[in-house]
Amino acid sequence: MEKIFTMIDCTEDCKIRCAAYMLKGEADAWWRSTKPNLVITHPNLTWEQFKEAFFENYFSESYHERKAAEFMDVTQGSKSVLECQQKFEELFHFAPIHLKDDVEKGKRFEKGLRPGISSILVSHGPQTYAEIVQVAKSIEDRQRDFYLAQSGHGKRAAITPFSREPSKVP
């Protein structure tokens, strides 16, 4: 739903109304009984507050703790930066509150990257999460290109003067 909300530039109230409309059965009953209390405690109810109430109701504390631990353990390992980013963002909702700041989010992501990438990122200084992700992807691409060139996969084809067939030229 958040993808749709971004696309149509929804207001906070619109997001909540759309989400409430999509709730069915028990979830709809939960919302009808919870809404009056939430509106009293939060007169200007935000989407984040709605999501927090929803997740608190439908996901146990132990589930949150497991997911938070899983978030803290996200590392790149043999995955690409993109795959690591996807896992990181999938679990980010469960991140401890002190990591919700964009710079802290970036630092946590950087810590999970392979040393060959994170050590280069250190020289760039504190950056936003988005900047760190983009620079990490760029570093990974250059490392891959370098590896392919070193292993002979990056050689270009050329026609030699003695043949019309392409041959490998270093």
C-alpha positions as a printed NumPy array, in Angstrom:
array([[  0.   ,   0.   ,   0.   ],
       [  2.829,   2.382,   0.744],
       [  4.03 ,   2.032,  -2.831],
       [  0.581,   3.16 ,  -4.02 ],
       [  0.542,   5.989,  -1.478],
       [  3.837,   7.291,  -2.834],
       [  2.579,   7.073,  -6.401],
       [ -0.63 ,   9.031,  -5.754],
       [  0.916,  11.393,  -3.173],
       [ -1.559,  10.525,  -0.394],
       [ -2.079,  12.656,   2.696],
       [ -1.773,  11.045,   6.148],
       [ -5.546,  10.933,   6.519],
       [ -5.99 ,   9.418,   3.057],
       [ -3.453,   6.672,   3.856],
       [ -5.324,   5.715,   7.017],
       [ -8.731,   5.764,   5.31 ],
       [ -7.444,   3.631,   2.397],
       [ -5.797,   1.116,   4.729],
       [ -8.915,   0.913,   6.903],
       [-11.001,   0.3  ,   3.797],
       [ -8.777,  -2.677,   2.884],
       [ -9.13 ,  -4.331,   6.305],
       [-11.421,  -7.356,   6.38 ],
       [-12.958,  -9.572,   9.05 ],
       [-11.144,  -9.507,  12.356],
       [ -8.803,  -6.71 ,  11.234],
       [-11.794,  -4.529,  10.303],
       [-13.402,  -5.232,  13.698],
       [-10.074,  -4.392,  15.377],
       [ -9.917,  -1.048,  13.592],
       [-13.523,  -0.102,  14.378],
       [-12.93 ,  -0.767,  18.076],
       [ -9.431,   0.771,  18.186],
       [ -9.997,   3.922,  16.135],
       [-11.886,   5.912,  18.828],
       [ -9.103,   5.307,  21.386],
       [ -6.332,   6.122,  18.911],
       [ -8.015,   9.339,  17.845],
       [ -8.342,  10.407,  21.5  ],
       [ -4.66 ,   9.715,  22.253],
       [ -3.509,  11.05 ,  18.863],
       [ -5.906,  13.79 ,  17.651],
       [ -3.865,  14.181,  14.444],
       [ -3.293,  10.468,  13.847],
       [ -0.417,   9.799,  11.451],
       [  0.206,   6.863,   9.16 ],
       [  3.183,   5.82 ,  11.307],
       [  0.995,   5.784,  14.431],
       [ -1.652,   3.736,  12.61 ],
       [  0.983,   1.21 ,  11.474],
       [  2.47 ,   1.027,  14.957],
       [ -0.941,   0.229,  16.482],
       [ -1.651,  -2.336,  13.756],
       [  1.704,  -4.097,  14.143],
       [  1.46 ,  -4.085,  17.942],
       [ -1.887,  -5.837,  17.676],
       [ -0.959,  -8.41 ,  15.044],
       [  2.684,  -9.164,  15.798],
       [  3.812, -10.309,  19.228],
       [  6.667,  -8.74 ,  21.144],
       [  8.757, -11.888,  20.679],
       [  8.183, -11.669,  16.91 ],
       [  9.37 ,  -8.046,  16.955],
       [ 12.433,  -9.051,  18.99 ],
       [ 13.297, -11.857,  16.559],
       [ 12.94 ,  -9.539,  13.585],
       [ 14.963,  -6.808,  15.314],
       [ 17.752,  -9.326,  15.965],
       [ 17.519, -10.473,  12.342],
       [ 17.784,  -6.83 ,  11.241],
       [ 20.886,  -6.287,  13.37 ],
       [ 22.46 ,  -9.408,  11.818],
       [ 21.935,  -8.379,   8.183],
       [ 25.267,  -8.718,   6.425],
       [ 26.176,  -8.794,   2.781],
       [ 28.047, -12.085,   2.797],
       [ 27.923, -13.513,  -0.733],
       [ 24.933, -11.356,  -1.709],
       [ 25.11 ,  -8.318,  -3.956],
       [ 24.726,  -4.856,  -2.436],
       [ 21.237,  -4.731,  -3.968],
       [ 20.215,  -8.04 ,  -2.35 ],
       [ 21.638,  -6.871,   0.98 ],
       [ 19.755,  -3.572,   0.636],
       [ 16.494,  -5.399,  -0.056],
       [ 16.854,  -7.571,   3.06 ],
       [ 17.881,  -4.551,   5.134],
       [ 14.831,  -2.557,   4.027],
       [ 12.498,  -5.528,   4.485],
       [ 13.521,  -5.688,   8.149],
       [ 14.038,  -1.957,   8.775],
       [ 10.593,  -1.572,  10.344],
       [ 11.905,  -3.679,  13.243],
       [ 15.077,  -1.625,  13.714],
       [ 15.683,  -0.118,  17.149],
       [ 14.434,   3.457,  17.381],
       [ 17.966,   4.902,  17.613],
       [ 18.657,   3.591,  14.097],
       [ 15.639,   5.337,  12.553],
       [ 17.743,   8.471,  11.909],
       [ 18.953,   8.455,   8.281],
       [ 22.643,   8.824,   9.123],
       [ 22.477,   6.062,  11.753],
       [ 20.568,   3.886,   9.282],
       [ 23.377,   4.429,   6.79 ],
       [ 26.058,   3.563,   9.34 ],
       [ 24.248,   0.323,  10.254],
       [ 23.926,  -0.652,   6.582],
       [ 27.611,   0.126,   6.   ],
       [ 28.622,  -2.123,   8.922],
       [ 26.894,  -5.065,   7.238],
       [ 28.763,  -4.714,   3.96 ],
       [ 31.791,  -6.786,   2.978],
       [ 35.075,  -5.279,   4.22 ],
       [ 36.239,  -4.615,   0.646],
       [ 33.325,  -2.232,   0.194],
       [ 32.835,  -0.824,   3.708],
       [ 36.528,   0.072,   4.09 ],
       [ 36.293,   2.246,   0.964],
       [ 33.056,   3.822,   2.194],
       [ 34.739,   4.896,   5.451],
       [ 36.833,   7.414,   3.52 ],
       [ 33.658,   9.124,   2.276],
       [ 32.657,  10.158,   5.821],
       [ 29.106,  10.228,   7.221],
       [ 26.482,  10.144,   4.503],
       [ 22.801,   9.497,   4.182],
       [ 21.548,   5.966,   3.768],
       [ 20.7  ,   6.555,   0.091],
       [ 24.18 ,   7.943,  -0.63 ],
       [ 25.862,   4.998,   1.086],
       [ 23.777,   2.508,  -0.905],
       [ 24.583,   4.228,  -4.212],
       [ 28.316,   4.497,  -3.493],
       [ 28.412,   0.852,  -2.323],
       [ 26.749,  -0.277,  -5.564],
       [ 29.254,   1.764,  -7.57 ],
       [ 32.197,   0.27 ,  -5.649],
       [ 30.79 ,  -3.225,  -6.176],
       [ 30.439,  -2.59 ,  -9.934],
       [ 34.042,  -1.384, -10.187],
       [ 35.318,  -4.33 ,  -8.174],
       [ 33.402,  -6.72 , -10.451],
       [ 34.784,  -4.997, -13.574],
       [ 38.315,  -5.193, -12.151],
       [ 37.895,  -8.886, -11.307],
       [ 36.567,  -9.683, -14.774],
       [ 39.424,  -7.787, -16.419],
       [ 41.979,  -9.611, -14.261],
       [ 40.481, -13.028, -14.912],
       [ 40.401, -12.548, -18.681],
       [ 36.635, -12.225, -18.98 ],
       [ 36.851,  -8.552, -19.761],
       [ 39.04 ,  -8.802, -22.867],
       [ 37.603,  -7.25 , -25.968],
       [ 37.224,  -9.015, -29.31 ],
       [ 39.164,  -7.722, -32.31 ],
       [ 39.944,  -8.902, -35.835],
       [ 43.602,  -9.726, -36.33 ],
       [ 45.326,  -8.8  , -39.611],
       [ 45.794, -12.525, -40.417],
       [ 42.234, -13.622, -39.951],
       [ 38.688, -12.406, -40.292],
       [ 37.724, -14.211, -37.096],
       [ 37.618, -12.263, -33.845],
       [ 40.33 , -13.131, -31.343],
       [ 40.924, -12.054, -27.78 ],
       [ 43.065,  -8.946, -27.44 ],
       [ 44.368,  -8.006, -24.014]])
